């Protein structure tokens, strides 16, 4: 009898563990405030007949990309792309051997790029991102993404994405949410790989953009990428982009830096159920630790506002069981 | 025996008629080339395993609005809105009594507005469309749409939509298409009513836009509409807008004027199954008849290209059984 009871208990425990695994949509999140708040929010907005219910078509969730969905240190991935691209193009531009900021960046790399400030970045950005058709640029980005590796994690950048956030994206979509990226990064730098990596289709990617122009090239219509900024999707630009592209206010917004503050404010200012969340990079061992003083992804004023307004602040070290997807699993998907 | 046979035949005929009605997704289209081409195209792209099959996520269809989905004569609906709005605002602008183009338009109406050319239109556009928050503008448009009537058809503008095109939109969506509007009209002039009228949600409306700016107003974040053009979604701007907002090339595009020519070219230039269609306004009795010489919705070069490239040209008079939805039916939905 005792033996039977023990086996029954074991069986029950096993079932319960299996049940928990099977039903936990966020297995890479440690139990705690952020995980509970996310699960509660999703439950509330999908509870038909309740005061917290939100109709499916209004379940819009917007995610920053750099530092929120994937690594942004030691420099934004798009900056790494710029540097590589500059080196590829250099042989065709002998003038860069003496011309600034090109000469400095070609010899000094990332540090020189960051030292060149806004103006230098813009010059290098235009030299590497304009002057080709949208189709050509898509091929360039796709090829680079296939071959480039993160300098510290030695894996493709598309595998330097946060496993807990992938689970969060999937959980929201499973509950009728439309998930969007709203990033300061270039929209055409993201679209070639976001569907495969995040499950977010091109039409749900909002980002910074340069102007394009419709032209006929030997009877074939093309869109030429011009060396002129069109839209900067950062800070106050994020609500502007959200309004322009989506035309609805999100009910959930996810970011990690001061560049996301206005997106979270805009989301918070709507009526009904709301979720505002910041990822705080606190894990120098498994990823990076930075906030108020970082040049990349500074989190300062937004952190103060998050604390003052009780927005969710994810402590990466405490709240995330794992950081990245298992390389083999992701690798096989690429 | 003969009586039974006759009854059987009658019964069969009735069943057949009922069956035809039940399965004809385009009942307001007369049988003929355009209807057959549409039905064939939809069948082809949804035939799994066939060479003409297109995966669901790539089934993007883009529709012009003015003259393609709703009436654009005697003037674009948004121009009628501008004129009404100008009259509403006039008491607050005593300077308009002498200032041009305002004085001329306030006394001369639509003709004076059109006579003022691009520059006059822009001035009146900014005076009526900017200087308020996006939320305030949405209320202004919604209220106007609720009360304004078309001068000839004496019904709300949202009932001056084409019944055959409503059926086409529904048929495409029933077959996995994502339907978009890509219009020269203002995006925020359309979004308040397009979901109810066409079943197209705000995030699938692409249009012309003015700049907006994120501001705090007594602690509340707002988007202020600035008197400055941001994007003109017409002619070559249509492929630009499609690329910027959707990031995929449509496989079907629908227009009615030279402003849609580049959108149809861009669509046609993709590989695989394609459908390009122009609505030709040929019915002065039931709607309007105009093409090469019209100031509104001119169809000249695009008509030549459509004929040369065998795009579908809908002859409104010949191909459409009905033009507008039954007023009572639409009315009850409003």
Interface residues (C-beta under 8 A of the other chain):
Chain A: X57 X134 X178 X187 X188 X191 X201 X202 X203 X205 X209 X212 X213 X214 X220 X221 X223 X230 X235 X236 X237 X239 X240 X243 X244 X245 X246 X247 X248 X262 X265 X266 X269
Chain B: X57 X134 X178 X187 X188 X191 X201 X202 X203 X205 X209 X212 X213 X214 X220 X221 X223 X230 X235 X236 X237 X239 X240 X243 X244 X245 X246 X247 X248 X262 X265 X266 X269
